[in-house]
Amino acid sequence: MRAIGTAAGFAVRVAGDGDAGRIATLSEQLGYPTDEGAVLERLHAIGQRPDHAVFVAEAKGNVVGWVHVYAVPMLESPAHAEIGGLVVDEAHRGRGIGRALMARAEAWARDMGLGVVRLRSNVIRAEAHAFYEHIGYAQVKTQKVFAKTLEAAK
Ligand SMILES: CC(C)(COP(=O)(O)OP(=O)(O)OC[C@H]1O[C@@H](n2cnc3c(N)ncnc32)[C@H](O)[C@@H]1OP(=O)(O)O)[C@@H](O)C(=O)NCCC(=O)NCCS
């Protein structure tokens, strides 16, 4: 089977260790500054879990986008897939790469037997919201996200 996006000059594939540096750079564009070492560690942790997947888009040997998708088992409703993060390099937006990454994540979810893909997106990301709506997603609720920083375990 031809990789998604090949005809458009990019290909989507499973992320590997060698992608950590570019994933970190792109994470910064997403608003989450990090470094190659931290991403590599997380890639290893995620890689050991069959209920998570990370895909990258590669153009001319350069990683230009990534998506993280994972399964979420729930008590009150059937399990679904959730997008952990999605970003396309600023210099490569508008070429169908985001759509192709989402299509790959959706195919993975289908293969996992999951019937719904959900994602959370900050209210300030108006452009991303328009993108998601354009590729078939509908806003189903508005939430507040709460967090508490825990003291280190002794
Ligand atoms: C959102 C994002 C991933 C989209 O990636 P992209 O590669 O530029 O999007 P694509 O080129 O695949 O666009 C797919 C379709 O959506 C449309 N689209 C893209 N951005 C759009 C926008 N802001 N408004 C309306 N439509 C849009 C495209 O026109 C295209 O339509 P078509 O396939 O009918 O021609 C990218 O802009 C990005 O990385 N943004 C910053 C990070 C971010 O916000 N991530 C999401 C966090 S929740």
The ligand as an SDF file (V2000), in Angstrom:
LIG
                    3D

 48 50  0  0  0  0  0  0  0  0999 V2000
   -3.7150   22.7970   12.3970 C   0  0  0  0  0  0  0  0  0  0  0  0
   -2.6100   22.2390   11.4980 C   0  0  0  0  0  0  0  0  0  0  0  0
   -2.1330   20.9050   12.0890 C   0  0  0  0  0  0  0  0  0  0  0  0
   -3.1500   22.0130   10.0800 C   0  0  0  0  0  0  0  0  0  0  0  0
   -2.1520   21.3900    9.3220 O   0  0  0  0  0  0  0  0  0  0  0  0
   -1.9650   21.6920    7.7460 P   0  0  0  0  0  0  0  0  0  0  0  0
   -0.9960   20.7120    7.2270 O   0  0  0  0  0  0  0  0  0  0  0  0
   -1.6600   23.1330    7.5370 O   0  0  0  0  0  0  0  0  0  0  0  0
   -3.4370   21.4120    7.2020 O   0  0  0  0  0  0  0  0  0  0  0  0
   -3.7980   20.7690    5.7680 P   0  0  0  0  0  0  0  0  0  0  0  0
   -2.9700   21.4490    4.7310 O   0  0  0  0  0  0  0  0  0  0  0  0
   -3.7080   19.3020    5.8610 O   0  0  0  0  0  0  0  0  0  0  0  0
   -5.2970   21.2040    5.6260 O   0  0  0  0  0  0  0  0  0  0  0  0
   -6.3230   20.2460    5.3990 C   0  0  0  0  0  0  0  0  0  0  0  0
   -7.5710   20.9830    4.9890 C   0  0  0  0  0  0  0  0  0  0  0  0
   -7.9470   21.8720    6.0400 O   0  0  0  0  0  0  0  0  0  0  0  0
   -8.0370   23.1990    5.5360 C   0  0  0  0  0  0  0  0  0  0  0  0
   -7.5140   24.0960    6.5420 N   0  0  0  0  0  0  0  0  0  0  0  0
   -6.2840   24.1190    7.0960 C   0  0  0  0  0  0  0  0  0  0  0  0
   -6.1790   25.1290    7.9570 N   0  0  0  0  0  0  0  0  0  0  0  0
   -7.3670   25.7670    7.9240 C   0  0  0  0  0  0  0  0  0  0  0  0
   -7.8800   26.9130    8.5860 C   0  0  0  0  0  0  0  0  0  0  0  0
   -7.1500   27.6100    9.4430 N   0  0  0  0  0  0  0  0  0  0  0  0
   -9.1600   27.2960    8.2940 N   0  0  0  0  0  0  0  0  0  0  0  0
   -9.9070   26.6070    7.4350 C   0  0  0  0  0  0  0  0  0  0  0  0
   -9.4780   25.5090    6.7650 N   0  0  0  0  0  0  0  0  0  0  0  0
   -8.2250   25.1130    7.0100 C   0  0  0  0  0  0  0  0  0  0  0  0
   -7.1340   23.2250    4.3210 C   0  0  0  0  0  0  0  0  0  0  0  0
   -7.5510   24.2460    3.4160 O   0  0  0  0  0  0  0  0  0  0  0  0
   -7.3490   21.8530    3.7430 C   0  0  0  0  0  0  0  0  0  0  0  0
   -8.5260   21.7980    2.9850 O   0  0  0  0  0  0  0  0  0  0  0  0
   -8.6480   20.8320    1.6940 P   0  0  0  0  0  0  0  0  0  0  0  0
   -8.0200   19.5130    2.0760 O   0  0  0  0  0  0  0  0  0  0  0  0
  -10.1150   20.7610    1.4620 O   0  0  0  0  0  0  0  0  0  0  0  0
   -7.8690   21.5240    0.6210 O   0  0  0  0  0  0  0  0  0  0  0  0
   -1.4110   23.2440   11.4050 C   0  0  0  0  0  0  0  0  0  0  0  0
   -1.9140   24.4790   10.9810 O   0  0  0  0  0  0  0  0  0  0  0  0
   -0.6440   23.4540   12.6900 C   0  0  0  0  0  0  0  0  0  0  0  0
    0.2970   22.7070   12.9740 O   0  0  0  0  0  0  0  0  0  0  0  0
   -1.0300   24.4710   13.4860 N   0  0  0  0  0  0  0  0  0  0  0  0
   -0.3000   24.8250   14.7020 C   0  0  0  0  0  0  0  0  0  0  0  0
   -0.3950   23.7630   15.7660 C   0  0  0  0  0  0  0  0  0  0  0  0
   -1.8410   23.4840   16.1590 C   0  0  0  0  0  0  0  0  0  0  0  0
   -2.6600   24.3630   16.3450 O   0  0  0  0  0  0  0  0  0  0  0  0
   -2.1200   22.1670   16.3320 N   0  0  0  0  0  0  0  0  0  0  0  0
   -3.4150   21.7090   16.7720 C   0  0  0  0  0  0  0  0  0  0  0  0
   -3.4530   21.7660   18.2460 C   0  0  0  0  0  0  0  0  0  0  0  0
   -5.0360   21.2340   18.8810 S   0  0  0  0  0  0  0  0  0  0  0  0
  1  2  1  0
  2  3  1  0
  2  4  1  0
  2 36  1  0
  4  5  1  0
  5  6  1  0
  6  7  2  0
  6  8  1  0
  6  9  1  0
  9 10  1  0
 10 11  2  0
 10 12  1  0
 10 13  1  0
 13 14  1  0
 14 15  1  0
 15 16  1  0
 15 30  1  0
 16 17  1  0
 17 18  1  0
 17 28  1  0
 18 19  1  0
 18 27  1  0
 19 20  2  0
 20 21  1  0
 21 22  1  0
 21 27  2  0
 22 23  1  0
 22 24  2  0
 24 25  1  0
 25 26  2  0
 26 27  1  0
 28 29  1  0
 28 30  1  0
 30 31  1  0
 31 32  1  0
 32 33  2  0
 32 34  1  0
 32 35  1  0
 36 37  1  0
 36 38  1  0
 38 39  2  0
 38 40  1  0
 40 41  1  0
 41 42  1  0
 42 43  1  0
 43 44  2  0
 43 45  1  0
 45 46  1  0
 46 47  1  0
 47 48  1  0
M  END
$$$$
